[in-house]
Amino acid sequence: MSVKPEAASALFAGPFALATLSAPEGPAFPALVTPDSQVIDLRTALSDAALTMRGVLEGWDAVLPQLAVLAEAAGPVRGALADFRVHAPVEPRQVFQSGANYRQHVIDLHVAHRAPGDERPAAQRRAEAAEIMDRRAAEDLPYVFIGLPSAITGPYDDVALPAWAEKPDWELELAAVIGRPAHQVSVEEALDHVAGYTIANDLTDRATVFRRDMPQIGTDWLRSKNAPGFTPLGPWILPAASVGDPGDLRLTLKLNGETMQDESTKDMIFDVARMVSYASQTARLLPGDLVLTGSPAGNGMHWGRLLRDGDVMDAAITGLGAQRTRCVAEVTR
């Protein structure tokens, strides 16, 4: 049974958000949600019985003005949000993930993992790490890898912790949702291809990140990040115009009510535009695809406290709403 979200004074910033919902026993459908929790079925409103959220995003330039009119007219309203189940807002074809993209997080890791024989004071090693991060931001490239859409689950769904996952951890992230196809776009053009933003919690099993049998190969993101349900997503897609500056948002994750992550996207080493542009230099980004932008300091490894059965995570990003997910131990067969 999923954990229900807590009541909030404001669902999101702006005049509307986009969601994928379903009535009891009914199929999922793309919806426009108003700040007062009213739901407009976009299949009816846009006269397309087969419409999905990905379809909305594929026609983003033409659809966006229609969505603004629908939100202002407040109709045709299908019902109240509380009467529907909230799913992940979109089913992407591709998920681009990022590692080591928050300055303070990487500095903390650098200081914590002192090389044998390095007896320098922590302050000196921290200053060295800060210099490395500044140089990386100016001269290097983002670190981007591929995730699986099958790992995505809804923002209020339970998360099954696999029996083999020895060190499951949380990673709250800002996710950019692609609207226009993007291939080899410049940093200056990149945000023109972003339809909006949503919340992602990119869970990771720390015990399987590195291959012990083949250390020369390095990281194993398939096993460590892509178990079913390891990417709670949503609840909404907030149009980019309502977000303002994606480089100035607050990310907060609480575990059982205790704040673990609390940081601003200002601390990103590579901002959203650089992430999208970089991914597009190799791949063709498609409408509905996600670009996850990394997680700030405060993961479970930092606190020495990993996820376990019964834990509840509350994650929020400024203006984008909040998700609440409960961890349940996977039943072994």
C-alpha positions in Angstrom: 0.0 0.0 0.0 1.4 3.4 -1.0 2.0 6.2 1.5 -0.3 9.1 0.8 1.2 12.6 0.4 0.9 15.1 3.2 -1.4 18.0 2.7 0.4 21.1 1.4 -0.6 24.8 1.3 0.4 24.9 -2.4 0.7 22.0 -4.8 3.1 23.8 -7.1 4.1 27.2 -8.4 2.4 28.7 -11.4 -1.1 28.5 -13.0 -1.0 24.8 -13.8 1.0 21.6 -13.8 0.8 18.4 -15.8 0.2 14.9 -14.4 -0.6 11.4 -15.4 -3.6 10.2 -13.3 -6.1 7.3 -13.2 -9.5 6.8 -11.6 -10.1 3.6 -9.6 -10.0 0.7 -12.1 -9.6 3.1 -14.9 -6.7 3.7 -17.4 -4.1 6.4 -16.9 -4.6 9.6 -18.7 -2.7 13.0 -19.2 -4.2 15.7 -17.0 -3.8 19.4 -16.3 -4.0 20.1 -12.6 -4.9 23.5 -11.2 -3.5 25.0 -8.0 -6.8 24.4 -6.2 -6.6 20.6 -7.0 -9.0 20.5 -10.0 -8.3 18.0 -12.7 -8.8 18.5 -16.5 -8.6 15.4 -18.6 -6.5 16.4 -21.6 -7.9 13.6 -23.8 -11.2 15.4 -23.7 -10.0 18.9 -23.6 -7.7 18.5 -26.6 -10.1 16.1 -28.5 -7.7 13.1 -28.7 -8.9 10.0 -27.0 -5.5 8.3 -27.4 -3.4 11.2 -26.0 -0.6 10.4 -23.5 1.7 12.8 -21.7 4.4 12.0 -24.2 2.0 13.0 -26.9 1.4 16.3 -25.1 5.2 16.9 -25.0 5.6 15.9 -28.7 3.4 18.8 -29.7 4.6 21.1 -27.0 5.0 24.3 -29.0 1.4 24.1 -30.2 -0.1 22.6 -27.1 1.4 25.0 -24.4 -0.8 28.0 -25.4 -3.9 25.7 -25.3 -2.9 24.5 -21.8 -2.7 28.1 -20.6 -6.2 28.8 -21.9 -7.6 25.7 -20.3 -6.1 26.6 -16.9 -7.5 30.1 -17.0 -11.0 28.9 -18.1 -10.9 26.1 -15.5 -12.6 23.6 -17.6 -13.8 21.1 -18.6 -13.1 19.9 -15.0 -13.3 16.1 -14.5 -13.0 16.1 -10.7 -10.9 16.7 -7.7 -7.3 15.5 -7.5 -8.0 13.5 -4.4 -10.2 11.2 -6.4 -7.4 10.0 -8.6 -4.2 8.0 -8.4 -1.0 10.0 -9.3 1.4 8.1 -11.5 4.9 9.1 -12.7 4.0 12.1 -15.0 5.6 10.8 -18.1 7.0 7.5 -19.6 10.3 8.6 -21.2 12.0 6.7 -24.0 15.5 7.7 -22.6 16.8 8.6 -19.1 20.0 10.5 -18.9 21.6 10.5 -15.5 24.4 12.5 -14.0 27.0 11.8 -11.3 29.3 14.0 -9.2 27.6 17.3 -10.1 27.2 19.1 -6.8 30.3 21.0 -5.7 29.9 20.5 -1.9 29.0 16.9 -2.3 32.1 16.1 -4.3 34.3 18.1 -1.9 32.9 16.2 1.1 33.7 12.9 -0.7 37.2 14.0 -1.5 37.9 15.0 2.1 36.3 11.8 3.5 38.3 9.5 1.3 41.8 10.4 2.5 44.6 8.6 0.7 46.8 6.4 2.9 49.6 8.5 4.4 48.0 11.8 3.7 48.2 13.6 7.1 47.3 17.1 5.9 44.7 18.9 7.9 41.1 18.6 6.6 40.9 22.3 5.8 43.9 22.0 3.5 42.5 19.0 1.7 39.1 20.8 1.5 40.7 23.8 -0.2 42.5 21.5 -2.6 39.2 19.8 -3.5 37.5 23.1 -4.0 40.2 24.2 -6.4 39.8 20.9 -8.3 36.0 21.5 -8.6 36.4 25.0 -9.8 38.8 23.9 -12.5 36.5 21.0 -13.4 33.6 23.4 -13.9 35.7 25.6 -16.1 37.5 23.1 -18.2 35.9 19.6 -18.0 32.7 17.9 -19.1 29.7 16.6 -17.2 29.5 12.9 -16.3 26.4 11.5 -17.9 25.2 7.9 -18.2 22.0 6.0 -19.2 19.2 4.9 -16.9 16.3 2.6 -17.6 12.6 3.8 -17.9 11.6 0.6 -16.2 13.1 1.9 -13.0 10.6 4.7 -12.8 7.6 4.6 -10.4 5.0 7.0 -9.1 5.7 9.8 -6.6 3.7 8.1 -3.8 4.3 4.5 -4.7 6.1 2.1 -2.3 9.7 1.3 -3.3 10.8 -2.3 -3.1 14.3 -2.8 -1.7 15.8 -5.8 -3.5 17.1 -8.5 -1.2 20.5 -8.3 -3.0 20.8 -4.5 -2.4 23.1 -4.3 0.7 23.4 -0.5 0.8 20.3 1.2 -0.8 20.6 5.0 -0.7 18.6 8.1 -1.7 19.6 10.8 -4.3 17.1 13.6 -4.7 17.5 15.3 -8.1 16.0 18.0 -10.4 14.9 16.4 -13.6 14.5 18.3 -16.9 11.8 17.1 -19.2 12.5 17.4 -22.9 9.9 19.1 -25.1 11.6 19.7 -28.5 14.0 17.1 -29.9 17.6 18.1 -29.2 20.7 17.0 -31.1 24.0 18.7 -31.0 22.5 21.9 -29.5 24.6 24.6 -27.9 24.5 25.6 -24.3 22.8 28.8 -25.3 20.0 26.8 -27.1 19.6 24.0 -24.7 16.9 25.3 -22.4 14.7 26.1 -25.4 14.4 22.3 -25.7 13.2 21.8 -22.1 9.4 21.7 -21.6 9.5 21.7 -17.9 10.9 20.1 -14.7 10.0 17.4 -12.2 11.3 15.7 -9.1 13.3 12.5 -9.3 14.8 10.3 -6.5 17.5 8.3 -8.1 18.0 5.4 -5.7 21.4 3.7 -5.7 22.7 0.5 -4.1 26.2 1.7 -3.1 27.4 -1.9 -2.6 27.1 -2.6 -6.3 28.3 0.6 -7.9 31.8 -0.7 -8.4 32.5 -4.1 -9.9 34.7 -6.0 -7.5 35.4 -8.8 -10.0 36.4 -6.4 -12.8 37.7 -3.2 -11.1 39.3 -2.0 -14.3 35.9 -1.6 -15.9 34.7 0.7 -13.1 31.0 1.5 -12.3 28.1 -0.8 -12.8 25.1 1.6 -13.1 22.8 -1.2 -14.5 22.8 -3.1 -11.3 23.2 -0.3 -8.8 20.5 2.1 -10.1 17.9 0.3 -12.2 15.9 -2.1 -10.0 12.1 -1.7 -10.6 10.9 1.4 -8.7 14.3 2.8 -8.0 13.4 6.1 -9.6 10.3 7.7 -8.0 9.2 10.5 -10.3 6.9 13.4 -10.0 4.3 14.3 -9.0 4.0 16.9 -11.7 5.8 18.4 -14.7 5.9 22.1 -14.1 6.3 24.1 -17.3 9.7 25.8 -17.6 8.1 29.3 -17.6 6.6 28.7 -14.1 10.0 27.5 -12.7 12.0 30.6 -13.4 15.7 29.9 -12.8 16.4 26.2 -12.5 19.8 27.2 -11.1 18.2 28.6 -8.0 15.9 25.9 -6.5 16.0 24.3 -3.1 16.1 20.5 -2.8 15.1 18.9 0.5 14.8 15.3 1.4 13.7 14.0 4.8 14.0 10.5 6.0 11.3 9.6 8.6 10.9 13.3 9.2 14.6 14.1 9.6 16.3 16.4 7.1 19.1 14.6 5.2 19.5 16.7 2.0 19.0 20.5 2.0 20.8 22.3 -0.8 20.3 24.7 -3.7 20.8 23.9 -7.4 23.2 26.9 -7.2 25.8 24.3 -6.0 25.7 22.5 -9.3 29.0 22.2 -11.1 27.3 21.9 -14.5 23.9 23.6 -14.8 20.9 22.3 -16.6 21.8 23.9 -19.9 25.3 22.4 -19.9 23.8 19.0 -19.1 21.2 19.0 -21.9 23.7 20.4 -24.4 26.4 17.8 -23.4 24.0 14.8 -23.7 22.7 16.1 -27.0 26.2 16.1 -28.5 26.1 12.3 -28.7 22.4 11.3 -28.4 19.2 12.7 -29.9 17.0 13.7 -27.0 13.3 13.1 -27.6 10.1 14.6 -26.2 9.4 13.1 -22.8 13.0 12.2 -22.2 14.5 13.0 -18.8 17.8 14.6 -18.0 18.6 14.1 -14.3 21.1 16.6 -13.0 22.8 15.0 -10.0 22.2 14.9 -6.3 23.6 17.2 -3.6 25.3 16.4 -0.3 23.5 14.5 2.3 23.2 11.0 0.9 22.9 8.0 3.2 26.6 7.1 2.9 27.4 10.6 4.3 25.2 10.0 7.3 26.1 6.3 7.8 22.5 5.4 7.5 21.1 3.5 4.5 17.5 2.7 3.6 15.7 -0.1 5.2 12.2 -1.6 5.5 9.6 0.9 6.7 11.6 4.1 5.9 9.6 7.0 4.5 11.2 9.6 2.3 9.7 13.0 1.7 11.3 14.9 -1.2 10.6 18.4 -2.4 12.0 20.9 -4.8 11.0 24.6 -4.8 7.8 25.1 -6.7 7.7 21.5 -8.1 5.6 20.0 -5.3 6.6 17.0 -3.1 6.7 13.2 -3.3 6.4 10.7 -0.5 7.6 7.1 -0.8 7.9 4.3 1.6 10.5 1.6 1.5 9.4 -2.1 1.7 11.7 -5.1 1.9 11.3 -7.2 -1.2 9.7 -10.6 -0.5 12.1 -13.3 -1.6 10.7 -16.4 -3.4 
